[in-house]
Amino acid sequence: MRLVVKLGSSSVTNSDGSISHDTLRSVSSQIAGLRQSGHSAVIVSSGAIASGLNTLGLVDRRPSDVSVLQAISAVGQSRLMAAYNQALGEFGLIAGQVLLSPLDFINRQQYLHARQTLGKLLDLGVVPVVNENDAVADDEIRFGDNDRIAALVANLISADLLVLLTDQMGVYTSDPRVDAAASLVEEIDEISEVLKEAAGGPGTERGSGGMASKLQAASIASWSGIDVLIASATRESVLLEACERKPGIGTLVNRRRAHLSARKLWIAFANPSVGKVFVDDGARDAIVEHSKSLLSVGVRSFEGSFLEDDSVEICDLKGYVIAKGLARVSSEDLRLVAKDRTPGGQGGSSILVHRDDLVVLI
């Protein structure tokens, strides 16, 4: 079995931002046990910025400037990796650092290259330790954490299970930080919008994710045909129990029966959209019910400026995203086509998103 294990900043570091060597030692011990049973694992770890803040004495006055945070992450990343080298080394394991940036998932060739690199590391018996390349990837620092990266890495290596370790036992019916009546959801087949809203925001000041981002990552992984377990990083033997599929150790998000190919997953989740197109009910039905291409005649309006091969979200008239795909015409060409359909124009239509480049998300 292949696992991807993701640790957030709140698990990797202590309250003062210092690296939690106990957590890293516990995870390393469990991975060593998995290796003895014939399993392999990739670690996706946050914590570089938190560790850098601690090292530089900036825990109580975290800067907001992106360039400063990038510099701080460079300080913290080296210390974080040294801690992983030490923890894994205690159990006879070798760590291999892999730093990824958004471009590694946006550019198709780099996406495939990342897959090859991780595969070779696993073949060599190395435990890859993956982190977003915070020092150059400003999107990571401003907008997210490593949950989405973990889901994409799980797809890259064709993992059997993604384990998202956090400071909570799993997903609750409401935010347990504010609702004492919140109860643990032990199994999820479909991630609803209501559940996402109940998940709340970031859990700690040190982490930029939270349960909502973990549900989003779980959705990506489930589309890949990968089961996801969201559980507490402090639970003893959580990884071993996860492999044994022991019930009640957290929240299990079941894989989808029909899942996306690697390319469709890349289109849907790894390639950021630069525009939105709003389609009428006829186009919506053709896309969702009959797996047809999106024709420009079905577009009622659009937002953003996009070029050919750019990624666009396809929305119904209520504004809900129903699909995502790669545009075959630019927004300027689409504007000209729409103009031609006005009184006095030539009419006609063209393919805006071909069905081979389109992913239905509902």
The 8 nearest C-alpha neighbors of each residue, nearest first, counted from 0:
[[1, 38, 159, 39, 2, 37, 158, 242],
 [2, 0, 158, 39, 159, 40, 38, 160],
 [3, 1, 40, 160, 158, 161, 159, 4],
 [2, 4, 41, 161, 40, 153, 42, 162],
 [5, 3, 42, 162, 43, 41, 163, 161],
 [4, 6, 43, 163, 44, 42, 164, 162],
 [7, 5, 44, 164, 10, 45, 11, 43],
 [8, 6, 45, 10, 9, 165, 11, 44],
 [7, 9, 46, 45, 11, 206, 10, 12],
 [8, 10, 7, 12, 206, 11, 205, 166],
 [11, 9, 8, 7, 12, 6, 165, 166],
 [10, 12, 8, 19, 9, 18, 46, 7],
 [13, 11, 18, 19, 16, 17, 10, 9],
 [12, 14, 16, 17, 15, 19, 18, 9],
 [13, 15, 16, 12, 17, 9, 205, 19],
 [16, 14, 13, 17, 53, 58, 12, 49],
 [17, 15, 53, 49, 13, 12, 50, 14],
 [16, 18, 12, 13, 15, 50, 53, 19],
 [17, 19, 12, 20, 11, 13, 50, 16],
 [20, 18, 12, 21, 11, 22, 13, 17],
 [19, 21, 23, 22, 18, 24, 82, 86],
 [20, 22, 24, 19, 23, 25, 26, 18],
 [23, 21, 25, 24, 20, 19, 26, 11],
 [22, 24, 20, 26, 25, 21, 27, 86],
 [25, 23, 86, 27, 21, 22, 26, 20],
 [24, 26, 22, 28, 23, 27, 21, 29],
 [25, 27, 29, 23, 28, 24, 30, 22],
 [28, 26, 24, 30, 87, 29, 25, 23],
 [29, 27, 31, 25, 26, 30, 24, 32],
 [28, 30, 32, 26, 31, 27, 33, 25],
 [31, 29, 33, 27, 32, 28, 34, 26],
 [30, 32, 34, 28, 29, 33, 27, 90],
 [31, 33, 29, 35, 30, 34, 28, 36],
 [34, 32, 30, 36, 38, 31, 35, 29],
 [33, 35, 38, 37, 31, 36, 32, 39],
 [34, 36, 32, 33, 37, 31, 38, 30],
 [37, 35, 33, 34, 38, 32, 31, 39],
 [36, 38, 34, 35, 33, 39, 0, 32],
 [37, 39, 0, 34, 33, 36, 1, 40],
 [40, 38, 1, 34, 2, 0, 33, 37],
 [41, 39, 2, 3, 1, 126, 42, 30],
 [40, 42, 3, 127, 126, 4, 2, 128],
 [41, 43, 128, 4, 5, 3, 129, 44],
 [44, 42, 129, 5, 128, 130, 149, 4],
 [43, 45, 6, 130, 5, 129, 42, 7],
 [44, 46, 7, 8, 47, 130, 6, 145],
 [45, 47, 8, 49, 48, 50, 11, 12],
 [48, 46, 75, 76, 72, 50, 49, 45],
 [47, 49, 72, 51, 50, 46, 75, 71],
 [50, 48, 16, 46, 52, 51, 47, 205],
 [49, 51, 75, 53, 47, 16, 48, 52],
 [75, 52, 50, 48, 54, 71, 74, 53],
 [51, 53, 57, 49, 58, 55, 50, 54],
 [52, 54, 16, 56, 50, 51, 55, 58],
 [53, 55, 51, 52, 56, 50, 75, 17],
 [56, 54, 52, 53, 57, 51, 71, 58],
 [55, 57, 53, 54, 58, 52, 59, 51],
 [56, 58, 52, 60, 59, 55, 61, 53],
 [59, 57, 52, 53, 60, 56, 61, 16],
 [60, 58, 57, 61, 56, 52, 15, 53],
 [61, 59, 57, 58, 62, 56, 52, 63],
 [60, 62, 57, 58, 59, 63, 52, 68],
 [63, 61, 64, 60, 68, 67, 57, 65],
 [62, 64, 65, 61, 68, 67, 66, 141],
 [63, 65, 67, 66, 62, 68, 69, 61],
 [66, 64, 68, 67, 69, 63, 137, 140],
 [65, 67, 69, 68, 64, 70, 137, 134],
 [68, 66, 70, 69, 64, 65, 71, 62],
 [69, 67, 71, 65, 70, 66, 72, 64],
 [68, 70, 134, 66, 72, 67, 71, 133],
 [71, 69, 67, 73, 68, 72, 134, 66],
 [70, 72, 68, 51, 74, 73, 69, 48],
 [71, 73, 48, 75, 47, 69, 74, 70],
 [74, 72, 70, 76, 71, 75, 134, 69],
 [75, 73, 51, 71, 72, 76, 77, 70],
 [51, 74, 76, 47, 50, 72, 78, 73],
 [77, 75, 47, 79, 73, 78, 74, 72],
 [78, 76, 80, 79, 75, 74, 81, 73],
 [79, 77, 81, 75, 76, 80, 82, 74],
 [78, 80, 76, 82, 81, 77, 75, 47],
 [79, 81, 83, 77, 82, 78, 76, 84],
 [80, 82, 84, 78, 83, 79, 77, 85],
 [83, 81, 85, 79, 80, 84, 86, 78],
 [82, 84, 80, 86, 85, 81, 87, 79],
 [85, 83, 81, 82, 87, 86, 88, 94],
 [84, 86, 88, 82, 83, 87, 81, 89],
 [87, 85, 24, 83, 88, 89, 84, 23],
 [88, 86, 92, 27, 89, 84, 90, 85],
 [87, 89, 91, 92, 85, 90, 86, 84],
 [88, 90, 87, 86, 91, 85, 92, 24],
 [91, 89, 88, 87, 92, 31, 28, 27],
 [90, 92, 88, 89, 87, 93, 31, 86],
 [93, 91, 88, 87, 90, 94, 125, 126],
 [92, 94, 125, 126, 88, 87, 95, 91],
 [95, 93, 126, 84, 127, 125, 128, 96],
 [94, 96, 127, 128, 126, 125, 97, 93],
 [95, 97, 128, 127, 129, 98, 94, 80],
 [96, 98, 129, 128, 99, 95, 127, 130],
 [99, 97, 132, 130, 131, 129, 96, 100],
 [100, 98, 131, 132, 103, 130, 97, 101],
 [99, 101, 132, 102, 103, 136, 131, 98],
 [102, 100, 103, 104, 105, 136, 99, 138],
 [101, 103, 105, 104, 100, 106, 109, 99],
 [104, 102, 109, 110, 101, 100, 105, 106],
 [105, 103, 110, 102, 101, 269, 106, 270],
 [104, 106, 102, 270, 103, 269, 107, 101],
 [105, 107, 109, 108, 102, 104, 103, 110],
 [106, 108, 110, 109, 105, 111, 104, 103],
 [109, 107, 111, 110, 106, 112, 103, 113],
 [108, 110, 112, 103, 111, 106, 107, 113],
 [109, 111, 107, 104, 103, 113, 108, 112],
 [112, 110, 114, 108, 109, 113, 107, 115],
 [111, 113, 109, 115, 114, 110, 108, 116],
 [114, 112, 116, 110, 111, 115, 109, 117],
 [115, 113, 155, 111, 112, 117, 116, 118],
 [114, 116, 112, 118, 113, 117, 119, 111],
 [117, 115, 113, 119, 118, 114, 112, 120],
 [116, 118, 120, 114, 119, 115, 113, 121],
 [117, 119, 115, 121, 116, 120, 114, 122],
 [120, 118, 122, 116, 121, 117, 115, 123],
 [119, 121, 123, 117, 125, 122, 118, 116],
 [120, 122, 124, 118, 123, 119, 125, 117],
 [121, 123, 119, 120, 124, 118, 125, 117],
 [124, 122, 120, 121, 125, 119, 118, 126],
 [123, 125, 121, 122, 120, 126, 93, 39],
 [124, 126, 120, 93, 121, 123, 94, 127],
 [125, 127, 94, 41, 95, 93, 128, 40],
 [128, 126, 95, 41, 94, 96, 125, 42],
 [129, 127, 42, 96, 43, 95, 97, 41],
 [130, 128, 43, 97, 98, 42, 44, 127],
 [131, 129, 98, 44, 43, 132, 45, 99],
 [130, 132, 99, 133, 98, 100, 145, 129],
 [131, 133, 98, 99, 100, 134, 136, 135],
 [132, 134, 136, 135, 131, 69, 72, 140],
 [133, 135, 69, 132, 73, 72, 136, 70],
 [134, 136, 133, 132, 137, 69, 100, 66],
 [137, 135, 133, 138, 100, 139, 132, 134],
 [136, 138, 140, 139, 135, 141, 133, 65],
 [137, 139, 141, 136, 140, 142, 143, 101],
 [140, 138, 143, 137, 142, 141, 136, 144],
 [139, 141, 137, 138, 142, 133, 143, 136],
 [140, 142, 138, 139, 137, 143, 65, 207],
 [143, 141, 139, 138, 140, 144, 207, 137],
 [144, 142, 139, 207, 208, 141, 140, 145],
 [143, 145, 208, 207, 146, 139, 45, 147],
 [144, 146, 148, 147, 149, 45, 131, 143],
 [147, 145, 149, 148, 216, 144, 213, 212],
 [146, 148, 216, 150, 149, 145, 151, 215],
 [147, 149, 145, 151, 146, 150, 152, 131],
 [150, 148, 152, 146, 147, 151, 43, 145],
 [151, 149, 153, 147, 220, 216, 148, 152],
 [150, 152, 154, 148, 153, 149, 155, 147],
 [151, 153, 155, 149, 154, 150, 148, 156],
 [154, 152, 158, 150, 151, 155, 156, 3],
 [153, 155, 157, 151, 152, 156, 223, 158],
 [156, 154, 152, 114, 153, 157, 151, 113],
 [155, 157, 158, 154, 153, 114, 152, 118],
 [158, 156, 154, 155, 153, 159, 1, 225],
 [159, 157, 1, 153, 156, 2, 160, 154],
 [160, 158, 1, 225, 0, 2, 157, 226],
 [159, 161, 2, 226, 158, 225, 227, 162],
 [160, 162, 227, 3, 2, 4, 228, 226],
 [163, 161, 228, 4, 227, 229, 164, 3],
 [162, 164, 229, 5, 4, 228, 230, 161],
 [165, 163, 232, 230, 6, 231, 5, 229],
 [164, 166, 231, 232, 167, 10, 7, 230],
 [165, 167, 231, 10, 232, 9, 168, 164],
 [168, 166, 231, 169, 165, 230, 170, 232],
 [169, 167, 231, 230, 249, 166, 170, 229],
 [170, 168, 230, 249, 250, 229, 167, 171],
 [169, 171, 184, 183, 250, 198, 172, 210],
 [172, 170, 183, 173, 182, 184, 181, 174],
 [171, 173, 181, 182, 197, 184, 183, 170],
 [174, 172, 197, 181, 171, 175, 198, 178],
 [173, 175, 176, 177, 198, 178, 199, 197],
 [176, 174, 178, 181, 177, 179, 173, 171],
 [175, 177, 174, 178, 179, 173, 202, 181],
 [176, 178, 175, 174, 179, 173, 181, 180],
 [179, 177, 175, 180, 181, 174, 176, 173],
 [178, 180, 181, 175, 177, 176, 182, 174],
 [181, 179, 178, 182, 175, 173, 172, 177],
 [180, 182, 173, 175, 172, 179, 178, 171],
 [183, 181, 171, 172, 180, 184, 173, 175],
 [182, 184, 171, 170, 185, 172, 169, 181],
 [185, 183, 171, 170, 186, 250, 172, 182],
 [184, 186, 250, 183, 249, 251, 247, 187],
 [187, 185, 251, 250, 184, 252, 188, 253],
 [188, 186, 252, 189, 251, 253, 190, 185],
 [187, 189, 253, 252, 190, 186, 254, 255],
 [188, 190, 187, 191, 252, 253, 218, 255],
 [191, 189, 194, 187, 188, 192, 218, 214],
 [192, 190, 194, 193, 189, 195, 196, 187],
 [191, 193, 195, 194, 196, 190, 197, 189],
 [194, 192, 196, 191, 195, 197, 190, 198],
 [193, 195, 197, 191, 192, 196, 198, 190],
 [196, 194, 192, 198, 193, 197, 211, 191],
 [195, 197, 193, 198, 194, 199, 192, 211],
 [196, 198, 173, 194, 195, 199, 174, 193],
 [199, 197, 211, 195, 210, 196, 174, 173],
 [198, 200, 197, 196, 174, 211, 210, 201],
 [199, 201, 209, 211, 202, 210, 198, 208],
 [202, 200, 209, 208, 207, 203, 206, 210],
 [201, 203, 209, 200, 206, 204, 208, 210],
 [204, 202, 205, 206, 201, 9, 207, 209],
 [203, 205, 206, 202, 207, 201, 9, 8],
 [204, 206, 203, 8, 49, 9, 207, 16],
 [207, 205, 8, 203, 204, 208, 9, 201],
 [206, 208, 144, 201, 143, 209, 205, 204],
 [209, 207, 201, 144, 212, 206, 143, 210],
 [208, 210, 201, 202, 200, 211, 212, 213],
 [209, 211, 213, 198, 212, 214, 199, 200],
 [212, 210, 198, 214, 213, 209, 195, 199],
 [211, 213, 215, 214, 210, 208, 209, 216],
 [214, 212, 210, 216, 215, 211, 146, 217],
 [213, 215, 217, 211, 216, 212, 218, 210],
 [214, 216, 212, 218, 213, 217, 211, 219],
 [217, 215, 147, 213, 219, 218, 214, 150],
 [216, 218, 214, 220, 215, 219, 227, 221],
 [217, 219, 215, 221, 216, 220, 214, 222],
 [220, 218, 216, 222, 217, 221, 150, 215],
 [219, 221, 223, 217, 150, 225, 222, 218],
 [220, 222, 254, 225, 224, 218, 223, 255],
 [221, 223, 258, 219, 220, 224, 259, 255],
 [224, 222, 220, 221, 258, 225, 259, 154],
 [223, 225, 254, 221, 258, 222, 255, 220],
 [226, 224, 221, 254, 220, 223, 159, 160],
 [227, 225, 254, 253, 160, 252, 221, 161],
 [228, 226, 161, 252, 251, 160, 162, 217],
 [227, 229, 251, 162, 250, 163, 230, 252],
 [228, 230, 163, 250, 169, 249, 162, 164],
 [231, 229, 249, 169, 168, 164, 228, 165],
 [232, 230, 168, 165, 167, 233, 164, 166],
 [233, 231, 164, 165, 234, 166, 10, 230],
 [232, 234, 231, 235, 22, 166, 10, 237],
 [235, 233, 237, 231, 232, 236, 230, 248],
 [234, 236, 237, 233, 25, 232, 238, 239],
 [237, 235, 239, 238, 240, 234, 29, 25],
 [236, 238, 240, 235, 234, 239, 241, 248],
 [239, 237, 241, 240, 236, 242, 29, 30],
 [238, 240, 236, 242, 241, 237, 243, 29],
 [241, 239, 243, 237, 245, 238, 242, 236],
 [240, 242, 244, 238, 243, 239, 237, 245],
 [243, 241, 239, 244, 240, 238, 245, 0],
 [242, 244, 240, 241, 245, 239, 238, 246],
 [245, 243, 241, 242, 240, 246, 239, 248],
 [244, 246, 240, 243, 241, 248, 247, 242],
 [247, 245, 248, 244, 249, 185, 241, 240],
 [246, 248, 249, 185, 245, 250, 251, 186],
 [249, 247, 246, 230, 245, 250, 237, 168],
 [250, 248, 230, 169, 168, 247, 229, 185],
 [249, 251, 185, 169, 229, 186, 228, 184],
 [250, 252, 228, 186, 227, 185, 253, 187],
 [253, 251, 187, 227, 186, 226, 188, 228],
 [254, 252, 226, 188, 251, 187, 255, 221],
 [253, 255, 221, 226, 224, 225, 256, 252],
 [254, 256, 221, 257, 224, 222, 258, 253],
 [255, 257, 258, 254, 224, 222, 221, 253],
 [258, 256, 255, 259, 224, 222, 254, 223],
 [259, 257, 222, 223, 224, 255, 256, 260],
 [260, 258, 223, 263, 264, 222, 261, 257],
 [259, 261, 263, 262, 264, 258, 223, 265],
 [260, 262, 264, 263, 265, 259, 154, 223],
 [261, 263, 265, 264, 260, 266, 259, 107],
 [264, 262, 266, 260, 265, 261, 259, 267],
 [265, 263, 267, 261, 262, 266, 259, 268],
 [264, 266, 269, 262, 263, 267, 268, 270],
 [267, 265, 263, 264, 270, 268, 269, 262],
 [268, 266, 264, 265, 323, 263, 358, 269],
 [267, 269, 265, 270, 264, 266, 219, 271],
 [270, 268, 265, 104, 105, 266, 271, 267],
 [269, 271, 105, 266, 268, 265, 272, 310],
 [272, 270, 269, 310, 273, 268, 105, 311],
 [271, 273, 310, 311, 274, 312, 270, 309],
 [272, 274, 311, 310, 305, 303, 271, 309],
 [275, 273, 303, 311, 302, 272, 305, 304],
 [274, 276, 312, 302, 311, 301, 313, 303],
 [275, 277, 301, 313, 300, 314, 312, 302],
 [278, 276, 314, 300, 315, 299, 298, 301],
 [277, 279, 298, 315, 299, 297, 282, 316],
 [278, 280, 282, 281, 297, 316, 283, 299],
 [281, 279, 283, 282, 284, 278, 315, 316],
 [282, 280, 284, 283, 279, 285, 297, 278],
 [281, 283, 285, 297, 284, 279, 280, 278],
 [282, 284, 280, 286, 281, 285, 287, 279],
 [283, 285, 281, 288, 287, 282, 286, 280],
 [286, 284, 289, 282, 291, 283, 288, 287],
 [287, 285, 290, 291, 283, 284, 289, 288],
 [288, 286, 284, 285, 290, 289, 283, 359],
 [287, 289, 284, 285, 286, 290, 283, 291],
 [288, 290, 285, 291, 286, 287, 284, 292],
 [291, 289, 286, 287, 288, 285, 354, 292],
 [290, 292, 286, 285, 289, 354, 293, 353],
 [293, 291, 354, 353, 352, 294, 286, 350],
 [292, 294, 352, 351, 350, 353, 291, 295],
 [295, 293, 350, 351, 296, 349, 297, 292],
 [294, 296, 298, 297, 351, 349, 348, 350],
 [295, 297, 348, 294, 298, 349, 347, 337],
 [298, 296, 282, 295, 278, 279, 294, 299],
 [299, 297, 278, 295, 296, 300, 277, 279],
 [298, 300, 278, 277, 279, 297, 301, 276],
 [301, 299, 277, 298, 276, 302, 278, 275],
 [300, 302, 276, 275, 277, 303, 299, 274],
 [303, 301, 275, 274, 276, 304, 300, 277],
 [304, 302, 274, 305, 273, 275, 301, 330],
 [303, 305, 330, 274, 302, 273, 306, 331],
 [306, 304, 330, 329, 309, 273, 274, 303],
 [307, 305, 329, 309, 308, 330, 328, 304],
 [306, 308, 328, 327, 329, 326, 309, 305],
 [309, 307, 326, 325, 327, 306, 310, 328],
 [310, 308, 325, 306, 307, 326, 305, 311],
 [309, 311, 272, 325, 324, 273, 326, 308],
 [312, 310, 272, 274, 275, 324, 323, 273],
 [311, 313, 323, 275, 322, 272, 276, 314],
 [312, 314, 322, 276, 323, 320, 321, 275],
 [315, 313, 320, 277, 319, 318, 321, 276],
 [314, 316, 278, 318, 317, 277, 319, 279],
 [315, 317, 318, 277, 278, 279, 314, 280],
 [318, 316, 315, 319, 314, 277, 320, 278],
 [317, 319, 314, 315, 316, 320, 277, 313],
 [320, 318, 314, 315, 317, 321, 316, 313],
 [319, 321, 314, 313, 322, 312, 318, 315],
 [322, 320, 360, 314, 361, 313, 359, 319],
 [323, 321, 359, 360, 313, 358, 320, 312],
 [324, 322, 312, 358, 313, 357, 311, 267],
 [323, 325, 357, 356, 310, 311, 358, 352],
 [324, 326, 310, 308, 309, 356, 352, 311],
 [325, 327, 352, 308, 307, 328, 351, 309],
 [328, 326, 307, 351, 352, 308, 325, 350],
 [329, 327, 307, 326, 351, 332, 333, 306],
 [328, 330, 306, 307, 332, 331, 305, 333],
 [331, 329, 333, 305, 332, 304, 334, 306],
 [330, 332, 334, 329, 333, 335, 304, 305],
 [333, 331, 335, 329, 334, 330, 328, 336],
 [334, 332, 330, 336, 331, 335, 329, 337],
 [333, 335, 331, 337, 332, 336, 330, 338],
 [336, 334, 338, 332, 337, 333, 339, 331],
 [337, 335, 333, 339, 338, 334, 332, 340],
 [338, 336, 334, 340, 335, 339, 333, 341],
 [339, 337, 335, 340, 336, 341, 334, 344],
 [338, 340, 344, 336, 345, 346, 337, 341],
 [339, 341, 346, 337, 344, 338, 345, 336],
 [340, 342, 344, 338, 339, 343, 337, 346],
 [343, 341, 344, 340, 339, 345, 338, 346],
 [342, 344, 341, 345, 339, 340, 346, 338],
 [343, 345, 339, 340, 341, 342, 346, 338],
 [346, 344, 339, 340, 347, 343, 341, 342],
 [347, 345, 340, 339, 344, 348, 341, 336],
 [348, 346, 345, 340, 349, 296, 336, 339],
 [349, 347, 296, 295, 294, 346, 350, 336],
 [348, 350, 295, 294, 351, 347, 296, 336],
 [351, 349, 294, 352, 295, 293, 353, 292],
 [350, 352, 327, 294, 295, 326, 293, 328],
 [353, 351, 326, 293, 350, 327, 292, 325],
 [354, 352, 292, 355, 356, 350, 357, 293],
 [353, 355, 292, 357, 356, 291, 352, 290],
 [356, 354, 353, 357, 292, 352, 358, 263],
 [357, 355, 354, 324, 353, 325, 352, 358],
 [356, 358, 324, 354, 355, 323, 353, 352],
 [359, 357, 323, 322, 324, 360, 267, 263],
 [358, 360, 322, 361, 321, 287, 323, 357],
 [361, 359, 322, 321, 358, 323, 320, 267],
 [360, 321, 359, 322, 287, 320, 358, 319]]
